[in-house]
Amino acid sequence: MKLLRYGAQGAEKPGFIGDDGRIRDLSAHLADISGAALSDETLDRLRALDQASLPVVEGTPRLGPCVGQVGKFICIGLNYSDHAAETGAPIPEEPIVFMKATSAITGPNDDVIIPKGSEKTDWEVELGVVIGREARYITEAEALDHVAGYCVINDLSERDFQIHRGGQWTKGKSADSFGPIGPWLVTRDEVADPQALQMWLDVDGHRYQDGSTATMIFGVAHVVAYLSQFMSLQPGDIISTGTPPGVGLGQKPEVYLRPGQTIRLGIEGLGEQRQKTRAWAG
């Protein structure tokens, strides 16, 4: 299933993409795409619904983040061998873990706001993993059974805040609008192999990132199992699993986002995001 949330910010309704490609409303059957709604049991119940009996959402509504009420937004740094090479960083011996504030989460096509004082706002297309069942001290062999599905994430970053403001990556990752998620949560049964997905990102029509999840250093199953050794993973938690090469920091000379630009990014089978950049106005 391709699950989504649509409507005004803060009042999104649950829906999904039907076999006919149209958005169908799930409000009568589901309060939100969050928490327990991401369990295998609930997803199986939704799959069994008669699509023809569900209301069609007319027009082109705003899409919200495909998961609501996110508890933890966990990120993995330098998780692609070719991205580590472009930054000059050594291959990590264990996953690099940092957190992104949940207040950064926005819809897939909402504006990206360049923070006050920023001169190095950067882009990162990433595979998002959404937890569907609590995971605590699980093995790698068990890990994917705890995944509800996958989505596209743009892990936007302010590199000066990230690198030069005390070494705390979270500072450079958590500005409002720095976590576009969606357009859909694609359930794991529709993703045959999360380690074989093409991914890309353009800025103003120029292709900067063109990679594959095949070059991950630590694959999805390893990352989920690894994180569960240090914290319990709860339904609705999101893991952003790292980015392939082509970020602005890796260009020579470096290139960063400016107000008035258009970012487009996508992952094979998971849909596409499109954002406009604008300056912070306070």
Backbone bond lengths (Angstrom), bond angles and torsions (degrees), N, CA, C in turn:
res aa  C-N    CA-C-N  psi(-1)  N-CA   C-N-CA  omega(-1)  CA-C   N-CA-C  phi
1 M - - - 1.456 - - 1.516 110.59 -
2 K 1.325 114.84 148.78 1.457 121.36 173.14 1.527 107.01 -109.55
3 L 1.330 116.03 97.25 1.457 122.73 -178.19 1.519 109.96 -89.40
4 L 1.331 115.80 146.75 1.452 120.35 -179.94 1.522 110.35 -149.82
5 R 1.328 115.14 169.19 1.470 121.97 175.04 1.517 106.32 -127.29
6 Y 1.326 116.89 133.22 1.457 119.96 -173.82 1.523 110.33 -135.16
7 G 1.337 114.76 156.96 1.459 121.10 177.39 1.508 111.92 114.38
8 A 1.321 115.70 -172.83 1.458 122.03 -175.46 1.523 111.26 -62.11
9 Q 1.326 115.87 146.96 1.455 120.99 -179.25 1.519 110.26 -58.01
10 G 1.319 115.79 130.13 1.448 121.46 -179.13 1.515 114.08 87.69
11 A 1.322 116.51 -8.78 1.468 120.35 179.63 1.524 110.32 -134.18
12 E 1.318 116.56 33.66 1.459 120.90 -177.03 1.526 111.32 -66.96
13 K 1.323 115.57 147.12 1.451 122.86 176.81 1.528 109.10 -109.41
14 P 1.339 117.25 152.60 1.467 119.34 178.28 1.519 111.69 -81.69
15 G 1.311 115.99 145.53 1.454 121.19 177.47 1.516 110.02 -158.12
16 F 1.317 115.91 -176.70 1.456 120.57 175.40 1.519 109.27 -153.50
17 I 1.312 115.63 163.72 1.455 121.36 176.96 1.526 108.12 -87.42
18 G 1.331 116.49 117.77 1.458 120.85 -179.98 1.515 112.36 -75.67
19 D 1.311 114.88 174.47 1.464 120.22 179.93 1.525 111.98 -61.65
20 D 1.345 116.06 -22.81 1.459 120.74 179.65 1.526 112.52 -88.29
21 G 1.342 116.81 3.64 1.457 121.07 178.96 1.510 114.63 82.85
22 R 1.336 117.43 2.03 1.464 121.00 -179.28 1.531 109.82 -97.95
23 I 1.342 114.84 154.35 1.455 119.61 177.96 1.526 109.13 -77.67
24 R 1.320 116.10 129.67 1.464 122.52 176.15 1.532 108.42 -112.43
25 D 1.328 114.88 138.17 1.457 120.98 -176.91 1.527 110.80 -82.65
26 L 1.336 116.04 134.75 1.461 121.55 179.16 1.525 113.12 -110.73
27 S 1.326 117.53 11.05 1.462 120.67 -172.06 1.523 113.39 -58.24
28 A 1.328 117.34 -32.29 1.463 120.26 -178.33 1.528 112.13 -74.14
29 H 1.319 116.47 -12.22 1.459 120.49 -174.36 1.519 113.67 -120.43
30 L 1.325 116.76 -9.57 1.460 120.48 -172.33 1.512 109.36 -154.42
31 A 1.338 116.68 132.88 1.462 119.52 178.74 1.524 111.33 -73.89
32 D 1.326 116.34 -41.10 1.463 120.39 -178.64 1.521 108.24 -165.06
33 I 1.318 116.38 162.92 1.458 121.88 174.57 1.521 106.56 -90.87
34 S 1.311 115.50 84.76 1.455 121.10 -174.81 1.521 108.92 -163.90
35 G 1.334 115.91 161.62 1.453 122.10 172.25 1.512 114.46 48.38
36 A 1.340 115.56 -126.64 1.463 121.83 -175.47 1.517 112.73 -63.16
37 A 1.330 117.50 -20.29 1.470 120.47 178.62 1.522 111.84 -64.74
38 L 1.334 117.15 -13.59 1.457 121.23 -178.58 1.526 112.37 -95.55
39 S 1.318 117.49 6.51 1.464 120.52 178.89 1.520 110.32 -72.00
40 D 1.328 116.15 157.69 1.463 120.79 177.42 1.522 111.02 -58.54
41 E 1.325 116.67 -37.96 1.461 120.59 -177.74 1.516 111.33 -64.05
42 T 1.334 116.51 -45.13 1.462 119.77 179.65 1.516 111.20 -67.83
43 L 1.318 117.09 -41.64 1.465 120.07 179.62 1.530 110.83 -63.61
44 D 1.318 117.22 -39.06 1.466 119.84 176.81 1.528 110.93 -63.68
45 R 1.325 116.23 -38.78 1.470 119.64 178.11 1.527 110.93 -64.00
46 L 1.315 116.95 -39.69 1.467 120.00 179.36 1.523 111.13 -67.90
47 R 1.309 117.41 -38.46 1.463 120.48 178.54 1.531 111.87 -62.03
48 A 1.337 116.07 -29.30 1.462 120.70 -176.65 1.533 113.41 -81.57
49 L 1.335 117.09 -6.92 1.469 119.69 -179.53 1.522 111.12 -66.25
50 D 1.310 115.67 149.93 1.462 121.86 174.46 1.525 107.99 -78.43
51 Q 1.333 116.42 105.97 1.467 120.01 -176.11 1.523 112.48 -57.16
52 A 1.312 116.50 -38.43 1.470 120.25 -176.03 1.515 112.27 -63.18
53 S 1.333 116.87 -21.70 1.466 120.28 -178.76 1.523 112.94 -87.62
54 L 1.335 117.01 -5.95 1.460 120.46 -176.61 1.522 110.61 -93.25
55 P 1.340 117.11 141.07 1.471 120.01 -178.18 1.523 112.31 -62.45
56 V 1.326 115.61 139.49 1.459 121.47 173.55 1.520 108.88 -85.05
57 V 1.328 116.85 135.45 1.462 121.62 176.52 1.524 107.46 -87.00
58 E 1.305 116.06 115.68 1.463 120.83 -176.76 1.524 111.15 -82.25
59 G 1.329 115.14 156.52 1.458 120.98 176.52 1.521 111.69 76.88
60 T 1.324 114.30 -159.11 1.464 121.20 -179.21 1.521 108.23 -124.67
61 P 1.316 116.99 86.16 1.461 119.35 -176.76 1.519 112.18 -72.87
62 R 1.328 115.57 159.62 1.465 119.45 169.58 1.526 108.12 -62.86
63 L 1.331 116.12 139.14 1.454 121.36 173.33 1.521 109.17 -98.13
64 G 1.307 115.66 128.94 1.452 120.56 175.45 1.516 110.17 -88.77
65 P 1.348 118.03 179.00 1.463 119.82 172.61 1.520 108.62 -57.21
66 C 1.321 117.65 139.93 1.469 120.70 -170.90 1.520 112.98 -73.56
67 V 1.326 118.51 -9.28 1.461 122.93 175.07 1.519 108.07 -127.06
68 G 1.321 116.50 135.07 1.459 121.00 178.90 1.525 111.55 -104.60
69 Q 1.325 115.41 162.59 1.467 122.41 174.01 1.534 112.27 52.28
70 V 1.321 115.27 46.42 1.473 120.81 -178.32 1.521 109.69 -66.39
71 G 1.335 116.13 128.95 1.460 119.91 179.26 1.512 112.83 -82.77
72 K 1.337 116.28 -49.57 1.466 120.97 -179.80 1.521 109.32 -130.20
73 F 1.329 115.26 139.56 1.465 122.64 176.13 1.526 104.91 -120.07
74 I 1.321 115.33 98.85 1.460 122.44 -171.79 1.530 108.79 -105.76
75 C 1.305 116.54 137.87 1.468 120.61 -177.74 1.523 110.60 -124.58
76 I 1.328 114.84 150.14 1.459 122.32 177.22 1.531 108.00 -114.80
77 G 1.315 116.80 125.64 1.454 121.64 -176.30 1.524 112.48 -96.97
78 L 1.326 115.77 149.28 1.471 122.68 174.99 1.532 112.01 49.36
79 N 1.345 115.86 47.95 1.461 120.08 -174.39 1.526 113.41 -99.47
80 Y 1.335 117.98 9.30 1.460 121.56 174.53 1.516 107.80 -120.83
81 S 1.306 116.82 129.08 1.463 120.13 -176.16 1.521 111.80 -59.52
82 D 1.346 116.58 -39.10 1.464 119.00 -178.23 1.523 111.87 -75.08
83 H 1.341 118.10 -26.61 1.465 120.26 175.26 1.529 110.17 -74.17
84 A 1.334 117.02 -41.13 1.460 119.53 177.07 1.528 110.15 -58.85
85 A 1.337 116.03 -39.50 1.468 120.19 -179.77 1.521 111.65 -63.75
86 E 1.353 117.28 -41.02 1.465 119.13 -177.54 1.527 112.40 -68.95
87 T 1.346 117.35 -25.15 1.456 120.37 179.15 1.530 111.60 -91.21
88 G 1.335 116.77 -6.66 1.454 120.40 -178.83 1.517 113.70 77.88
89 A 1.338 117.15 13.07 1.461 121.10 -177.81 1.531 110.52 -89.96
90 P 1.325 117.72 148.36 1.471 119.96 176.07 1.527 110.94 -69.76
91 I 1.329 116.72 156.99 1.452 121.04 176.16 1.527 108.77 -66.50
92 P 1.335 118.83 124.71 1.471 119.54 -178.71 1.528 111.59 -64.13
93 E 1.329 116.21 144.47 1.457 120.76 176.21 1.523 111.05 -80.95
94 E 1.322 116.77 -28.13 1.461 123.43 174.84 1.518 107.51 -135.66
95 P 1.348 117.97 159.24 1.462 119.15 177.96 1.529 112.27 -56.59
96 I 1.343 115.48 135.32 1.464 121.94 172.89 1.524 107.16 -85.63
97 V 1.326 116.34 122.57 1.463 121.37 -173.11 1.521 109.90 -115.67
98 F 1.328 116.22 132.57 1.463 121.07 170.90 1.520 107.93 -145.63
99 M 1.321 116.24 167.56 1.462 121.73 -177.62 1.520 109.86 -111.05
100 K 1.317 114.84 150.18 1.460 122.54 174.98 1.524 105.80 -118.26
101 A 1.316 117.75 134.61 1.460 120.19 -179.16 1.526 110.81 -61.77
102 T 1.334 116.73 137.33 1.463 119.70 178.93 1.527 111.70 -66.72
103 S 1.337 117.67 -19.28 1.466 120.16 177.09 1.523 111.95 -69.80
104 A 1.338 117.67 -10.45 1.470 121.51 176.02 1.527 111.94 -77.85
105 I 1.334 117.73 -14.93 1.465 121.48 -171.98 1.528 110.87 -70.17
106 T 1.343 115.22 133.30 1.464 122.29 175.90 1.522 108.71 -140.53
107 G 1.328 115.10 176.34 1.446 120.61 174.85 1.517 111.15 -72.21
108 P 1.327 116.61 164.25 1.468 120.80 -173.60 1.516 114.63 -66.82
109 N 1.329 117.02 -21.97 1.461 119.98 -176.60 1.527 112.51 -118.85
110 D 1.321 117.00 11.38 1.466 120.48 176.78 1.527 109.90 -72.68
111 D 1.325 115.79 158.46 1.461 119.92 -179.78 1.528 111.47 -62.75
112 V 1.324 115.20 146.34 1.458 122.32 169.22 1.526 107.31 -93.86
113 I 1.318 115.99 124.35 1.460 121.46 -177.89 1.531 108.88 -100.11
114 I 1.314 116.51 117.88 1.462 120.64 177.74 1.532 108.28 -74.80
115 P 1.328 117.96 122.44 1.467 120.18 -170.59 1.529 113.31 -64.37
116 K 1.307 115.03 158.63 1.450 121.87 175.16 1.531 109.73 -57.77
117 G 1.320 116.82 127.18 1.458 121.83 178.08 1.511 114.94 82.59
118 S 1.320 117.34 2.95 1.463 119.77 -177.24 1.520 111.66 -80.26
119 E 1.327 115.19 137.56 1.462 121.83 170.90 1.526 112.02 -125.32
120 K 1.351 116.62 -2.50 1.462 119.82 -174.39 1.529 111.31 -138.85
121 T 1.337 116.50 52.16 1.458 120.07 175.24 1.519 109.21 -79.52
122 D 1.326 116.31 126.58 1.460 123.60 -170.20 1.530 109.79 -123.26
123 W 1.321 115.66 166.22 1.464 123.75 -178.09 1.524 109.86 -112.66
124 E 1.337 117.30 156.63 1.467 122.16 174.49 1.530 108.60 -158.54
125 V 1.319 118.34 107.93 1.464 120.37 172.53 1.531 107.95 -75.95
126 E 1.335 116.16 132.64 1.457 119.98 -177.02 1.528 111.03 -142.38
127 L 1.323 115.46 151.42 1.453 122.23 172.07 1.518 108.71 -81.77
128 G 1.339 115.56 122.77 1.453 120.91 175.98 1.520 111.02 -95.30
129 V 1.316 116.65 137.70 1.468 123.74 177.41 1.525 107.55 -114.07
130 V 1.318 117.17 125.39 1.461 122.25 -178.27 1.526 108.92 -107.38
131 I 1.314 116.65 124.06 1.460 121.86 -178.52 1.531 109.86 -77.05
132 G 1.343 115.83 137.00 1.461 121.05 179.88 1.509 113.97 -114.71
133 R 1.326 116.65 -20.04 1.470 121.47 -178.73 1.516 108.66 -140.59
134 E 1.331 116.79 138.11 1.455 121.00 -177.10 1.532 111.10 -51.25
135 A 1.326 115.05 135.82 1.457 121.39 -179.93 1.525 109.10 -126.39
136 R 1.328 115.44 123.30 1.463 120.66 179.27 1.527 108.38 -143.84
137 Y 1.303 117.49 116.17 1.466 122.96 -179.88 1.530 111.79 54.59
138 I 1.326 116.16 47.28 1.459 119.74 179.79 1.519 110.48 -92.92
139 T 1.329 116.11 163.47 1.457 121.68 177.11 1.523 109.92 -91.26
140 E 1.319 114.64 165.05 1.463 119.55 177.45 1.531 110.84 -62.47
141 A 1.320 117.51 -34.45 1.460 120.95 179.82 1.522 111.85 -66.04
142 E 1.326 117.39 -26.89 1.470 122.06 -179.59 1.521 112.77 -89.87
143 A 1.325 117.15 -15.75 1.462 121.35 -162.65 1.527 114.09 -58.34
144 L 1.320 118.28 -47.66 1.462 119.67 -173.86 1.521 112.23 -67.77
145 D 1.343 118.42 -19.94 1.460 120.44 175.21 1.521 111.89 -67.48
146 H 1.328 116.56 -15.98 1.467 121.62 -179.63 1.534 111.70 -96.49
147 V 1.324 117.09 1.51 1.464 122.18 -178.90 1.516 109.69 -96.01
148 A 1.340 116.64 129.27 1.468 120.79 174.47 1.524 110.69 -79.65
149 G 1.336 116.31 -40.98 1.453 119.32 -178.41 1.511 112.08 176.58
150 Y 1.331 114.73 -164.95 1.464 122.11 -170.79 1.527 110.31 -134.09
151 C 1.327 116.25 157.03 1.461 121.06 179.06 1.520 109.88 -154.58
152 V 1.322 115.04 169.01 1.469 122.19 175.13 1.528 108.70 -86.84
153 I 1.319 116.63 138.90 1.471 122.29 174.26 1.525 108.56 -132.51
154 N 1.317 115.94 138.14 1.465 121.27 167.56 1.522 106.78 -103.34
155 D 1.328 116.15 103.05 1.463 121.44 -178.65 1.529 108.97 -84.50
156 L 1.317 115.05 75.11 1.463 119.72 -178.87 1.524 110.31 -63.41
157 S 1.333 115.03 148.22 1.456 121.13 -171.70 1.523 110.04 -143.72
158 E 1.321 116.91 140.26 1.459 121.08 169.95 1.528 106.04 -103.11
159 R 1.329 116.57 105.86 1.461 120.54 -168.11 1.524 113.54 -66.65
160 D 1.322 118.17 -35.37 1.463 119.03 179.04 1.520 109.73 -66.88
161 F 1.348 117.09 -44.33 1.467 120.29 177.61 1.533 109.90 -61.97
162 Q 1.322 116.30 -39.33 1.462 122.19 -175.44 1.523 112.33 -69.05
163 I 1.331 116.54 -44.52 1.455 120.79 -168.59 1.524 112.78 -97.03
164 H 1.331 116.74 -36.75 1.463 120.10 -169.18 1.523 114.63 -110.30
165 R 1.320 118.56 2.40 1.464 120.29 -178.68 1.531 110.67 -108.35
166 G 1.328 115.43 53.10 1.455 119.84 174.51 1.513 114.59 95.21
167 G 1.317 117.29 7.54 1.453 119.36 175.11 1.508 115.73 74.37
168 Q 1.314 118.26 13.39 1.458 121.52 179.62 1.525 109.45 -98.62
169 W 1.328 117.76 104.73 1.458 120.97 -175.30 1.524 111.85 -59.72
170 T 1.313 117.34 -32.45 1.464 120.65 -176.98 1.525 111.42 -56.93
171 K 1.336 117.59 -33.08 1.467 120.73 179.76 1.526 111.50 -61.00
172 G 1.317 116.49 -36.73 1.460 120.18 -177.35 1.512 114.14 -88.87
173 K 1.319 117.38 0.21 1.463 121.32 -173.46 1.522 113.96 -116.20
174 S 1.330 118.27 -6.26 1.459 119.78 -163.30 1.524 116.22 -114.78
175 A 1.328 117.70 8.18 1.471 118.96 179.44 1.528 110.54 -60.52
176 D 1.318 116.18 152.16 1.461 120.46 175.64 1.523 109.31 -53.16
177 S 1.340 115.72 134.09 1.473 125.08 178.60 1.524 113.32 83.25
178 F 1.336 118.79 3.12 1.464 121.45 -176.74 1.534 113.15 -86.07
179 G 1.339 117.74 13.32 1.456 119.82 179.89 1.513 113.81 -139.49
180 P 1.348 119.69 57.67 1.461 120.32 175.06 1.531 111.10 -62.17
181 I 1.333 116.37 130.95 1.461 121.97 -175.55 1.528 109.33 -130.29
182 G 1.319 117.06 132.17 1.460 120.81 178.03 1.529 110.21 122.82
183 P 1.322 117.83 -165.96 1.463 128.14 20.55 1.523 115.32 -78.04
184 W 1.344 116.83 -23.94 1.454 119.69 -175.08 1.512 110.40 -127.97
185 L 1.324 115.23 157.16 1.449 122.08 161.55 1.523 105.68 -96.98
186 V 1.322 116.83 112.00 1.463 122.11 179.93 1.525 107.62 -94.19
187 T 1.321 117.07 117.81 1.462 120.53 -174.83 1.525 110.82 -64.03
188 R 1.326 115.45 152.64 1.470 120.15 -167.99 1.525 112.72 -63.44
189 D 1.348 118.33 -23.62 1.463 119.62 -179.96 1.523 111.99 -68.09
190 E 1.351 117.44 -16.41 1.457 121.10 -179.96 1.533 112.58 -97.45
191 V 1.321 116.96 0.67 1.467 121.35 178.41 1.530 107.25 -117.39
192 A 1.319 115.93 99.63 1.459 120.42 -173.23 1.523 112.13 -62.88
193 D 1.335 116.60 -38.84 1.463 120.69 -177.23 1.518 108.99 -149.67
194 P 1.336 118.07 105.42 1.470 119.43 -179.82 1.516 113.47 -65.97
195 Q 1.338 117.51 -9.40 1.474 121.03 178.70 1.527 111.86 -98.61
196 A 1.335 117.00 19.87 1.471 120.01 179.65 1.522 110.48 -141.31
197 L 1.332 115.98 47.43 1.461 121.00 -177.29 1.527 110.51 -116.41
198 Q 1.327 116.49 128.68 1.461 120.27 174.43 1.529 109.45 -76.41
199 M 1.315 116.25 147.12 1.459 121.40 -179.29 1.527 109.36 -144.82
200 W 1.336 115.92 150.34 1.458 119.58 -173.62 1.522 110.29 -153.83
201 L 1.327 115.91 161.07 1.470 121.64 174.80 1.519 109.19 -152.26
202 D 1.345 115.82 133.47 1.462 123.87 176.33 1.524 109.72 -117.65
203 V 1.322 116.96 147.89 1.466 123.24 167.66 1.519 107.71 -123.59
204 D 1.325 115.90 120.36 1.469 121.87 -177.18 1.528 111.72 50.63
205 G 1.334 115.60 41.34 1.452 121.11 175.61 1.515 115.46 82.70
206 H 1.327 117.69 -4.47 1.465 120.59 178.69 1.525 109.11 -95.61
207 R 1.323 116.63 125.66 1.458 120.57 -179.13 1.523 110.07 -79.87
208 Y 1.347 114.76 115.04 1.457 120.59 176.99 1.524 111.99 -99.84
209 Q 1.324 117.03 -41.65 1.461 120.34 -178.55 1.519 109.94 -113.69
210 D 1.313 115.90 132.76 1.461 122.73 179.61 1.523 106.08 -151.63
211 G 1.328 115.73 90.70 1.452 118.81 -171.21 1.508 112.50 -139.37
212 S 1.316 115.45 -165.14 1.460 122.28 -177.34 1.515 109.60 -148.70
213 T 1.330 115.48 145.28 1.463 119.76 175.35 1.529 111.59 -65.52
214 A 1.325 116.90 -9.58 1.467 120.59 178.08 1.526 111.75 -64.07
215 T 1.348 118.20 -22.68 1.467 120.09 -177.85 1.526 112.66 -94.27
216 M 1.343 117.23 11.72 1.465 119.10 172.92 1.525 109.78 -59.52
217 I 1.314 115.96 140.36 1.466 120.92 174.29 1.529 109.52 -75.35
218 F 1.321 115.93 -46.69 1.460 122.71 177.59 1.521 107.40 -116.14
219 G 1.330 117.12 115.46 1.452 121.48 -176.50 1.519 112.56 -71.35
220 V 1.325 115.84 172.50 1.465 122.05 -175.27 1.528 111.19 -56.34
221 A 1.326 117.77 -48.74 1.465 119.99 -177.49 1.526 110.95 -61.21
222 H 1.327 116.26 -40.97 1.469 119.96 179.26 1.528 110.13 -64.09
223 V 1.316 117.17 -44.52 1.467 121.17 -177.38 1.528 110.92 -63.12
224 V 1.333 117.26 -45.70 1.472 120.08 -179.28 1.527 110.16 -62.28
225 A 1.324 116.92 -47.26 1.464 120.25 179.64 1.531 110.98 -63.05
226 Y 1.334 116.86 -42.46 1.463 121.72 -179.46 1.528 111.18 -60.48
227 L 1.327 116.66 -49.37 1.462 120.00 -178.80 1.522 111.56 -60.91
228 S 1.344 116.73 -34.73 1.466 120.19 -177.16 1.528 112.48 -68.07
229 Q 1.337 117.32 -11.91 1.467 120.19 175.52 1.531 111.42 -79.83
230 F 1.333 117.27 -16.86 1.460 121.26 -174.58 1.519 113.83 -114.86
231 M 1.327 116.66 -20.29 1.474 121.81 179.22 1.515 108.07 -158.32
232 S 1.313 116.63 150.14 1.460 118.02 173.89 1.524 108.01 -74.66
233 L 1.317 115.75 139.72 1.457 121.72 175.72 1.522 107.39 -99.92
234 Q 1.318 116.35 129.41 1.456 121.99 -173.98 1.529 110.76 -111.01
235 P 1.342 117.14 153.74 1.469 119.34 177.27 1.527 111.64 -53.90
236 G 1.312 115.41 128.80 1.458 121.24 -178.30 1.507 114.17 96.81
237 D 1.338 118.79 -12.00 1.463 120.26 172.23 1.531 108.89 -64.49
238 I 1.326 115.73 147.09 1.464 121.68 -178.85 1.519 109.31 -120.72
239 I 1.326 115.31 135.98 1.464 121.80 175.00 1.523 107.93 -116.28
240 S 1.316 116.33 123.30 1.467 122.03 174.65 1.521 106.99 -98.10
241 T 1.329 117.38 119.04 1.463 121.59 -159.42 1.524 115.94 -96.57
242 G 1.327 118.22 11.65 1.455 119.85 177.28 1.521 112.37 107.76
243 T 1.328 115.51 167.82 1.466 120.83 -171.75 1.527 111.53 -126.02
244 P 1.337 117.33 147.97 1.468 121.02 173.79 1.531 110.43 -77.40
245 P 1.334 118.50 177.78 1.467 120.20 -178.11 1.518 112.17 -68.33
246 G 1.340 113.82 163.97 1.457 120.20 177.07 1.509 114.35 113.02
247 V 1.339 117.74 10.24 1.458 120.08 177.77 1.527 109.61 -72.02
248 G 1.330 115.55 162.58 1.458 119.65 -178.98 1.515 112.94 -60.21
249 L 1.342 116.83 -36.26 1.454 121.63 179.31 1.522 111.85 -60.81
250 G 1.332 117.00 -28.15 1.463 121.06 -176.80 1.516 114.75 -88.60
251 Q 1.351 117.13 -4.47 1.465 119.50 179.47 1.524 110.08 -76.89
252 K 1.307 115.40 156.10 1.471 120.88 177.74 1.526 108.75 -127.31
253 P 1.341 118.48 102.28 1.458 126.39 0.57 1.529 112.01 -74.98
254 E 1.332 116.23 166.65 1.461 121.14 -179.85 1.533 110.51 -60.80
255 V 1.338 115.50 146.76 1.467 122.41 -179.75 1.520 108.42 -128.42
256 Y 1.335 116.50 133.67 1.456 119.26 -179.66 1.527 110.55 -131.71
257 L 1.329 114.78 164.69 1.458 121.12 -175.72 1.524 111.66 -73.01
258 R 1.348 114.80 145.77 1.456 122.86 175.65 1.530 108.71 -126.09
259 P 1.319 118.21 158.88 1.466 119.85 176.06 1.527 110.87 -58.46
260 G 1.335 116.22 142.95 1.450 122.02 175.62 1.521 115.08 90.67
261 Q 1.311 117.33 9.15 1.462 119.93 179.13 1.532 110.90 -96.84
262 T 1.346 115.14 165.89 1.460 121.65 178.72 1.523 109.09 -120.39
263 I 1.333 115.39 127.34 1.460 122.04 176.72 1.527 107.75 -108.37
264 R 1.324 116.93 131.61 1.466 122.52 172.23 1.519 108.05 -127.02
265 L 1.318 115.98 135.93 1.457 119.95 -178.88 1.515 109.87 -152.48
266 G 1.331 116.01 155.19 1.448 119.20 179.76 1.514 111.58 -164.84
267 I 1.336 114.17 166.58 1.457 122.77 176.36 1.523 107.54 -132.32
268 E 1.306 115.80 139.14 1.451 122.71 -177.93 1.533 111.50 -49.48
269 G 1.342 116.14 120.79 1.451 122.18 177.25 1.514 115.60 81.11
270 L 1.334 117.58 -7.99 1.465 120.83 -175.14 1.525 113.19 -110.37
271 G 1.328 117.84 -1.64 1.452 120.42 176.52 1.511 113.36 96.81
272 E 1.328 114.79 -172.83 1.460 122.92 -171.18 1.518 110.70 -134.47
273 Q 1.312 116.19 144.66 1.460 123.25 172.57 1.526 109.65 -110.39
274 R 1.332 115.43 154.43 1.468 120.74 175.54 1.529 107.72 -145.64
275 Q 1.335 116.50 120.70 1.457 120.92 -177.58 1.524 111.65 -128.44
276 K 1.312 115.13 146.36 1.460 122.47 169.04 1.531 107.85 -101.09
277 T 1.317 116.18 143.40 1.466 120.04 177.00 1.519 109.54 -97.25
278 R 1.316 115.23 143.92 1.468 120.04 174.34 1.523 109.03 -146.43
279 A 1.318 115.31 157.15 1.446 121.00 -179.04 1.522 110.45 -75.57
280 W 1.321 115.28 150.00 1.468 120.83 172.79 1.523 108.82 -64.11
281 A 1.307 116.19 136.68 1.468 120.71 178.68 1.517 107.97 -132.84
282 G 1.308 116.48 105.49 1.453 119.33 -175.84 1.513 111.78 -114.89
